Structure formats: C-alpha cells, structure tokens
C-alpha cells in the first residue's frame, strides 16, 4: 500500500468515544481496499454529535467494541503510512486505545490538511477543512461518514501528489518544513499562531473553567500554530471547553460561546468542539512529533 487513510466519528465530545471507523487504502494512485465498521463506544451519545453523523445508541447496538476490532484494524493498516485530515483522528485513536488500556499503535502519521496547506495556498481564506479542499479539487462526497471522509482525504492526497510530483515519502519530509521555506523566521506572540506549527490555520476559542491558566493554554495553542481569539465567529475552527463544562452537555448550562459555536456548526461551519484534556493531549502529541 502507498498509504491508508483513517477517519473516525465520535459519540460525544470525549474524543475516545469512537462510534465509527473508516479506512481506505491506496496503491499506485488507486483505491485498493476499504473497511468501515460501527463501534460501540460504551459511552453516551450527544444529541449534537448524532445530528452531525446520524449514529446513535440504536445504530451501535450489537456492534463490536474497539478491542473487538483492534486486530482487524491493525492488520488493515499494516506498516503503511496512516493519513488523517487534521490530527483529531490520531488523538481519538490514541485516547480510545488508552481508555481500554491497550497498547497505542505506532504508525507513521501524515496530516493531509498540512499537505493541502503546502499545495494550495489559495485555500487559506476559506480554510483547509476537508469539505473546502475537496470543493477545490472537485471531489464530491457524503461528509461525516467515516468511510466517505477517509476516501475524500485520500483524494486530497492523490491530487496533491499529482500537482506537486511529491510521493507519500516525500510528503512525510515536506510537512516538517516551513510552509514557505523562503520566509524568514520571526518571533511571534503566543496567540498569533506559529505559521510552521502543525495546527496552523486553526482559529481557537477557549470557554469554561480550565485546569490550566487561560494564558498558558493560549500560549500552548499558539506554539503549535493556532490563532487564539476571545470570541466565537464564522472564522472559528476549534472551541476548547473545560472538562467540567463538557459534563453539562446533556443539560442546558452551556456557555454563550458554546451555544454560538453549535449554532454556527448547525449552519454549516466546520467547528470542532473538544475537551481541554483532549486539547492538551493533541498539543502534546503534535509538539512531541514535530519537535516544538
């Protein structure tokens, strides 16, 4: 296999609550194999998540758990490069394996959103979400289905490889280099997003009671590329919610920022809502992998 693409859907804001996994394998520029399964997350389903992907408790009744599909998943990927569009699927896999006390698999991960940023700078105004990039390359798909999203990210990779002439191995190296290799480095304030960071392009808002000082959280986000702003808008791509506030999601005590983010998502804006602990894990994984 040249590469395998993964996408997951989650039952609730806990990124370990995987309820669907989709895998698409590519060889010689063609889709070679695919695999998709519903997964019983053994957790609660957020009505908001269900609205996004349509998977609920009844859909996963009798479905396998993550330990049940572990071997099939690992055998499918093998030693191929594992692609995901943004790091969120990587964090979900990491968190889910840890939640079952399973050894977290070690893959060569490649972020197709980082590939897209280096291939199509013209996308910067609209963002590098999967739907936006697929709109640019003319690929239509059913968003928020794990297999459909995996195949869409695979098409992004194939298009980027065709445009640039770079192979998957080349891209593993290229994404570690600056987006503009000729640009001079400069010191930047923490909330302005390191342009060479793995999450560059994410516009992040924090809400709720955080475990660490908000200034420290903003500095961490800026280091890995996030622009941190105070309020939710159409430009927001990620809302980080204090863990205790996530526990209220089944009720009505969401912050105004959270409610506004959900309203924007309902109107088609791609905003990822995640817990502070998942955000910190995401930053840690990316910083360790990229040497930030």
Buried (B, 14 or more C-beta within 10 A) or exposed (E): BBBBBBBBBBBBBBBBBBBBBBBBBBEEEEBEEBBBBBBBBEBEBBEBBBEBBEBBEEBBEEBBBBEEBBEBBEEBBEEBBBBBBBBBBBBBBBBBBEBEEEEEEEBEBBBBBBBBBBBBEEBEEEBBBBBBBBEBBEBEBEBBBBBBBBBBBBBBBBBBBEEBEBEBEEBBEBBEEEBEEEEEEEEEEBBEBBBBBBBBBBBBBBBBEBEEEBEEBBBBBBBBBBBBBEEBBEEBBBBBBBBEBBEBBEEEEBBEBBEBBBEBBEEEBBBBBBBBBBBBBBBBBBBEBBEB
